Amino acid sequence: MKKYHCCATCIYFVAERKDGKMSYYCKRLGYETKTHYQFNCWIPKENVRKLMKKDGGKDV
């Protein structure tokens, strides 16, 4: 799980282009974030869950 746990892999992560620049935020918390940040509210996206399971991790 540690290998996958970051904002970019969370269901709440949103990436938008604003004025030619990328903007990243958490729609759950309402905070601006970075792709590599980690928060305890992390819920992995479905494709990440499949990768984690394939790597031998338990189902999340």
Contact map, one row per residue, 1 for C-alpha under 8 A:
111110000000000000000000000000000000000000000000000100001000
111110000000000000000000000000000000000000000000000000000000
111110000000000000000000000000000000000000000000000000000000
111111001000000000000000000000000000000000000001000100000000
111111101100000000000000000000000000010001010000000000000000
000111111100000000000000000000000011111001000000000000000000
000011111101100000000000010000001111111001000000000000000000
000001111100100000000000000000000111000000000000000000000000
000111111110100000000000000000000000000000011001000000000000
000011111111100000000000000000000000000001111000000000000000
000000001111100000000000000000000000000001111000000000000000
000000100111110000000000011100000000000000100000000000000000
000000111111111000000001111000000000000000000000000000000000
000000000001111100000001111000000000000000000000000000000000
000000000000111110000111100000000000000000000000000000000000
000000000000011111000111000000000000000000000000000000000000
000000000000001111111110000000000000000000000000000000000000
000000000000000111111110000000000000000000000000000000000000
000000000000000011111000000000000000000000000000000000000000
000000000000000011111100000000000000000000000000000000000000
000000000000000011111110000000000000000000000000000000000000
000000000000001111011111000000000000000000000000000000000000
000000000000001111001111100000010000000000000000000000000000
000000000000111100000111110000011110000000000000000000000000
000000000000111000000011111001111100000000000000000000000000
000000100001110000000001111111111000000000000000000000000000
000000000001110000000000111111100000000000000000000000000000
000000000001000000000000011111000000000000000000000000000000
000000000000000000000000011111100000000000000000000000000000
000000000000000000000000111111110000000000000000000000000000
000000000000000000000000111011111000000000000000000000000000
000000000000000000000011110001111100000000000000000000000000
000000100000000000000001110000111110100000000000000000000000
000000110000000000000001100000011111100000000000000000000000
000001110000000000000001000000001111100000000000000000000000
000001110000000000000000000000000111110000000000000000000000
000001100000000000000000000000001111111000000000000000000000
000011100000000000000000000000000001111101000000000000000000
000001100000000000000000000000000000111111000000000000000000
000000000000000000000000000000000000011111000000000000000000
000000000000000000000000000000000000001111100000000000000000
000011100110000000000000000000000000011111110000000000000000
000000000111000000000000000000000000000011111000000000000000
000010001110000000000000000000000000000001111101100000000001
000000001110000000000000000000000000000000111111100000000000
000000000000000000000000000000000000000000011111110000000000
000000000000000000000000000000000000000000001111111000000000
000100001000000000000000000000000000000000011111111100000000
000000000000000000000000000000000000000000011111111110000011
000000000000000000000000000000000000000000000111111111000000
000000000000000000000000000000000000000000000011111111100000
100100000000000000000000000000000000000000000001111111111110
000000000000000000000000000000000000000000000000111111111110
000000000000000000000000000000000000000000000000011111111000
000000000000000000000000000000000000000000000000001111111000
000000000000000000000000000000000000000000000000000111111100
100000000000000000000000000000000000000000000000000111111110
000000000000000000000000000000000000000000000000000110011111
000000000000000000000000000000000000000000000000100110001111
000000000000000000000000000000000000000000010000100000000111
